[in-house]
Amino acid sequence: MPAVPLVRCGSGARGGLFIEFSEASAQVRRIGNPRIWLGIALGIGAIIALLFDDQVGRSLADEHLPSDLRIVLRLSETFGQGYGAAAIVLSIAIVRRSWRTGLTLAAIVSISGMTANLVKMNVARIRPYALEELAETAWRYGFRDWLPWRHGGSEWFDHALQAFPSGHTAVAASLAVGLSRLYPHAWPWFTLLAALALWQRIAVGAHYLSDTLAGAAIGVLVGGAIADWLDRRSKQRGGKSAA
């Protein structure tokens, strides 16, 4: 079977140049989606950040910040916290008078958050606030065990061992992705809110920088993938109804 060209070039009846993109070319262009590269960059950043987690954590700690900034960071947690994100999603659905928009945004956020929590259940890493108490049992970079549930008992539910990745940051990043699709002109604002939520998790000693970057990568990649899949499903249904 002959290969289908990705791009076909030629000249029109009046000598003008035309370029025609095939469906295969559209697939290639999707690989170049900036969101995918951002998610990959965040994941690589999380690996590199392991080397600087302690220094960054001390620099961004809550006690070193001005009081006004501490208040801003505490408020920003709402953007990544489950109830806060749910309130935002519900508000968007009410304002836009669209239950479909609300459900789409809820799916983007909830699946991203559940993905981060699934990783937490399989990777035990001691949270910064508990590291001094549990230092004797820690591996390098504060990790403690892989697949902790295989030992049985209730330890793998221990909040102090669920640092990696940050679920709050995954929720915040996915919410920023979903909101930016609805309001593209406001993406810098949503990105700032997600970044503040990320900082807040480091400031209070709940996570290391690497935890938050990994959570952001999950939010961007998983949230974006869910959004794209739901968009394709909607277009397919629209095409069938039109036919």
One Martini backbone bead per residue (centre of mass of N, CA, C, O) as a GRO file, in nm:
protein
  243
    1MET     BB    1   0.093   0.037   0.026
    2PRO     BB    2   0.093   0.353  -0.020
    3ALA     BB    3   0.210   0.633   0.094
    4VAL     BB    4   0.097   0.905   0.273
    5PRO     BB    5   0.130   1.220   0.248
    6LEU     BB    6   0.162   1.482   0.461
    7VAL     BB    7   0.253   1.682   0.224
    8ARG     BB    8   0.108   1.883  -0.040
    9CYS     BB    9   0.245   2.027  -0.330
   10GLY     BB   10   0.167   2.314  -0.549
   11SER     BB   11  -0.007   2.450  -0.832
   12GLY     BB   12  -0.219   2.656  -0.953
   13ALA     BB   13  -0.389   2.788  -1.217
   14ARG     BB   14  -0.226   3.080  -1.137
   15GLY     BB   15   0.056   2.981  -0.985
   16GLY     BB   16  -0.014   2.918  -0.706
   17LEU     BB   17   0.067   2.816  -0.394
   18PHE     BB   18   0.009   2.496  -0.236
   19ILE     BB   19  -0.092   2.346   0.085
   20GLU     BB   20  -0.156   2.006   0.190
   21PHE     BB   21  -0.303   1.849   0.462
   22SER     BB   22  -0.312   1.566   0.620
   23GLU     BB   23  -0.412   1.358   0.870
   24ALA     BB   24  -0.124   1.275   0.948
   25SER     BB   25  -0.027   1.565   0.995
   26ALA     BB   26  -0.211   1.622   1.236
   27GLN     BB   27  -0.072   1.421   1.422
   28VAL     BB   28   0.203   1.563   1.424
   29ARG     BB   29   0.103   1.836   1.537
   30ARG     BB   30   0.009   1.717   1.813
   31ILE     BB   31   0.296   1.650   1.917
   32GLY     BB   32   0.351   1.978   1.923
   33ASN     BB   33   0.215   2.031   2.179
   34PRO     BB   34   0.284   2.247   2.432
   35ARG     BB   35   0.160   2.084   2.668
   36ILE     BB   36   0.335   1.833   2.640
   37TRP     BB   37   0.608   1.975   2.679
   38LEU     BB   38   0.542   2.085   2.957
   39GLY     BB   39   0.501   1.815   3.100
   40ILE     BB   40   0.785   1.708   3.042
   41ALA     BB   41   0.940   1.939   3.177
   42LEU     BB   42   0.823   1.893   3.460
   43GLY     BB   43   0.928   1.604   3.494
   44ILE     BB   44   1.227   1.675   3.466
   45GLY     BB   45   1.227   1.886   3.693
   46ALA     BB   46   1.165   1.683   3.921
   47ILE     BB   47   1.430   1.528   3.901
   48ILE     BB   48   1.626   1.768   3.943
   49ALA     BB   49   1.498   1.870   4.220
   50LEU     BB   50   1.615   1.654   4.411
   51LEU     BB   51   1.891   1.819   4.453
   52PHE     BB   52   1.708   2.094   4.581
   53ASP     BB   53   1.485   2.056   4.796
   54ASP     BB   54   1.601   2.162   5.065
   55GLN     BB   55   1.677   2.450   4.978
   56VAL     BB   56   1.398   2.537   4.873
   57GLY     BB   57   1.234   2.481   5.127
   58ARG     BB   58   1.383   2.689   5.306
   59SER     BB   59   1.333   2.945   5.123
   60LEU     BB   60   0.994   2.888   5.109
   61ALA     BB   61   0.924   2.913   5.384
   62ASP     BB   62   0.689   3.053   5.584
   63GLU     BB   63   0.881   3.203   5.799
   64HIS     BB   64   1.026   3.384   5.552
   65LEU     BB   65   0.761   3.537   5.507
   66PRO     BB   66   0.550   3.760   5.457
   67SER     BB   67   0.240   3.800   5.581
   68ASP     BB   68   0.088   3.865   5.317
   69LEU     BB   69   0.197   3.620   5.157
   70ARG     BB   70   0.084   3.404   5.343
   71ILE     BB   71  -0.211   3.470   5.286
   72VAL     BB   72  -0.207   3.421   4.981
   73LEU     BB   73  -0.121   3.123   4.998
   74ARG     BB   74  -0.357   3.019   5.164
   75LEU     BB   75  -0.573   3.100   4.952
   76SER     BB   76  -0.447   2.933   4.706
   77GLU     BB   77  -0.528   2.644   4.797
   78THR     BB   78  -0.815   2.640   4.674
   79PHE     BB   79  -0.719   2.568   4.374
   80GLY     BB   80  -0.616   2.259   4.492
   81GLN     BB   81  -0.861   2.194   4.648
   82GLY     BB   82  -1.132   2.006   4.635
   83TYR     BB   83  -1.357   2.208   4.730
   84GLY     BB   84  -1.258   2.450   4.571
   85ALA     BB   85  -1.273   2.324   4.287
   86ALA     BB   86  -1.575   2.254   4.302
   87ALA     BB   87  -1.673   2.549   4.330
   88ILE     BB   88  -1.560   2.646   4.060
   89VAL     BB   89  -1.705   2.449   3.875
   90LEU     BB   90  -1.992   2.526   3.961
   91SER     BB   91  -1.972   2.825   3.885
   92ILE     BB   92  -1.923   2.782   3.583
   93ALA     BB   93  -2.187   2.628   3.524
   94ILE     BB   94  -2.375   2.860   3.614
   95VAL     BB   95  -2.271   3.096   3.438
   96ARG     BB   96  -2.294   2.914   3.159
   97ARG     BB   97  -2.537   2.720   3.160
   98SER     BB   98  -2.355   2.428   3.177
   99TRP     BB   99  -2.332   2.099   3.253
  100ARG     BB  100  -2.116   2.004   3.050
  101THR     BB  101  -1.891   2.191   3.142
  102GLY     BB  102  -1.882   2.094   3.435
  103LEU     BB  103  -1.821   1.792   3.376
  104THR     BB  104  -1.563   1.835   3.218
  105LEU     BB  105  -1.406   1.981   3.442
  106ALA     BB  106  -1.441   1.758   3.655
  107ALA     BB  107  -1.289   1.538   3.498
  108ILE     BB  108  -1.017   1.675   3.473
  109VAL     BB  109  -0.967   1.707   3.782
  110SER     BB  110  -1.034   1.426   3.908
  111ILE     BB  111  -0.844   1.244   3.737
  112SER     BB  112  -0.585   1.388   3.814
  113GLY     BB  113  -0.609   1.346   4.121
  114MET     BB  114  -0.628   1.033   4.113
  115THR     BB  115  -0.355   0.984   3.982
  116ALA     BB  116  -0.185   1.104   4.208
  117ASN     BB  117  -0.299   0.912   4.432
  118LEU     BB  118  -0.203   0.649   4.301
  119VAL     BB  119   0.096   0.710   4.330
  120LYS     BB  120   0.104   0.747   4.638
  121MET     BB  121   0.024   0.439   4.698
  122ASN     BB  122   0.323   0.346   4.551
  123VAL     BB  123   0.482   0.599   4.690
  124ALA     BB  124   0.702   0.641   4.956
  125ARG     BB  125   0.713   0.974   5.100
  126ILE     BB  126   0.841   1.196   5.308
  127ARG     BB  127   0.748   1.457   5.458
  128PRO     BB  128   0.905   1.734   5.563
  129TYR     BB  129   0.766   1.753   5.855
  130ALA     BB  130   0.857   1.422   5.906
  131LEU     BB  131   1.167   1.367   5.863
  132GLU     BB  132   1.295   1.384   6.144
  133GLU     BB  133   1.127   1.147   6.270
  134LEU     BB  134   1.187   0.943   5.992
  135ALA     BB  135   1.495   0.932   5.903
  136GLU     BB  136   1.586   0.631   5.966
  137THR     BB  137   1.377   0.517   5.723
  138ALA     BB  138   1.516   0.666   5.500
  139TRP     BB  139   1.601   0.732   5.203
  140ARG     BB  140   1.671   0.882   4.941
  141TYR     BB  141   1.500   1.182   4.928
  142GLY     BB  142   1.272   1.050   5.138
  143PHE     BB  143   1.235   0.778   5.059
  144ARG     BB  144   1.090   0.442   5.158
  145ASP     BB  145   0.890   0.304   4.932
  146TRP     BB  146   0.754   0.046   4.732
  147LEU     BB  147   0.462  -0.072   4.745
  148PRO     BB  148   0.347  -0.063   5.058
  149TRP     BB  149   0.090  -0.258   5.047
  150ARG     BB  150   0.248  -0.541   5.048
  151HIS     BB  151   0.274  -0.538   5.379
  152GLY     BB  152   0.040  -0.422   5.490
  153GLY     BB  153  -0.158  -0.258   5.673
  154SER     BB  154  -0.172   0.114   5.748
  155GLU     BB  155   0.084   0.278   5.650
  156TRP     BB  156  -0.006   0.345   5.344
  157PHE     BB  157  -0.212   0.576   5.478
  158ASP     BB  158   0.001   0.767   5.560
  159HIS     BB  159   0.033   1.103   5.529
  160ALA     BB  160   0.354   1.125   5.579
  161LEU     BB  161   0.389   0.913   5.304
  162GLN     BB  162   0.245   1.139   5.079
  163ALA     BB  163   0.433   1.335   4.888
  164PHE     BB  164   0.429   1.152   4.620
  165PRO     BB  165   0.265   1.353   4.475
  166SER     BB  166   0.096   1.649   4.433
  167GLY     BB  167  -0.242   1.685   4.446
  168HIS     BB  168  -0.289   1.987   4.448
  169THR     BB  169  -0.121   2.048   4.191
  170ALA     BB  170  -0.278   1.871   3.998
  171VAL     BB  171  -0.544   2.021   4.029
  172ALA     BB  172  -0.444   2.307   3.958
  173ALA     BB  173  -0.334   2.242   3.673
  174SER     BB  174  -0.598   2.121   3.554
  175LEU     BB  175  -0.770   2.372   3.605
  176ALA     BB  176  -0.602   2.559   3.427
  177VAL     BB  177  -0.650   2.402   3.168
  178GLY     BB  178  -0.962   2.414   3.163
  179LEU     BB  179  -0.993   2.728   3.185
  180SER     BB  180  -0.817   2.799   2.933
  181ARG     BB  181  -1.023   2.677   2.730
  182LEU     BB  182  -1.254   2.883   2.805
  183TYR     BB  183  -1.019   3.126   2.878
  184PRO     BB  184  -0.754   3.210   2.698
  185HIS     BB  185  -0.690   3.511   2.797
  186ALA     BB  186  -0.647   3.388   3.118
  187TRP     BB  187  -0.395   3.195   3.151
  188PRO     BB  188  -0.199   3.358   3.336
  189TRP     BB  189  -0.383   3.354   3.586
  190PHE     BB  190  -0.410   3.045   3.620
  191THR     BB  191  -0.107   2.993   3.641
  192LEU     BB  192  -0.061   3.161   3.896
  193LEU     BB  193  -0.249   3.002   4.083
  194ALA     BB  194  -0.096   2.734   4.053
  195ALA     BB  195   0.180   2.841   4.155
  196LEU     BB  196   0.079   2.923   4.438
  197ALA     BB  197  -0.013   2.640   4.521
  198LEU     BB  198   0.266   2.518   4.500
  199TRP     BB  199   0.407   2.700   4.708
  200GLN     BB  200   0.228   2.632   4.951
  201ARG     BB  201   0.323   2.333   4.982
  202ILE     BB  202   0.614   2.416   5.055
  203ALA     BB  203   0.576   2.627   5.287
  204VAL     BB  204   0.422   2.400   5.487
  205GLY     BB  205   0.574   2.109   5.443
  206ALA     BB  206   0.417   1.898   5.242
  207HIS     BB  207   0.640   1.961   5.011
  208TYR     BB  208   0.835   1.931   4.749
  209LEU     BB  209   0.931   2.043   4.454
  210SER     BB  210   0.917   1.765   4.308
  211ASP     BB  211   0.623   1.705   4.384
  212THR     BB  212   0.494   1.953   4.239
  213LEU     BB  213   0.601   1.902   3.952
  214ALA     BB  214   0.473   1.624   3.923
  215GLY     BB  215   0.183   1.720   3.964
  216ALA     BB  216   0.180   1.918   3.726
  217ALA     BB  217   0.233   1.709   3.506
  218ILE     BB  218  -0.025   1.551   3.553
  219GLY     BB  219  -0.227   1.781   3.510
  220VAL     BB  220  -0.142   1.853   3.217
  221LEU     BB  221  -0.156   1.569   3.081
  222VAL     BB  222  -0.422   1.448   3.186
  223GLY     BB  223  -0.610   1.690   3.155
  224GLY     BB  224  -0.555   1.730   2.851
  225ALA     BB  225  -0.639   1.446   2.755
  226ILE     BB  226  -0.930   1.459   2.852
  227ALA     BB  227  -1.012   1.710   2.694
  228ASP     BB  228  -0.953   1.598   2.411
  229TRP     BB  229  -1.140   1.351   2.425
  230LEU     BB  230  -1.404   1.508   2.476
  231ASP     BB  231  -1.391   1.675   2.218
  232ARG     BB  232  -1.400   1.439   2.016
  233ARG     BB  233  -1.668   1.323   2.111
  234SER     BB  234  -1.836   1.576   2.051
  235LYS     BB  235  -1.773   1.589   1.746
  236GLN     BB  236  -1.882   1.309   1.673
  237ARG     BB  237  -2.172   1.361   1.764
  238GLY     BB  238  -2.216   1.607   1.581
  239GLY     BB  239  -2.168   1.456   1.311
  240LYS     BB  240  -2.396   1.245   1.340
  241SER     BB  241  -2.636   1.443   1.371
  242ALA     BB  242  -2.586   1.589   1.096
  243ALA     BB  243  -2.617   1.316   0.925
   0.00000   0.00000   0.00000
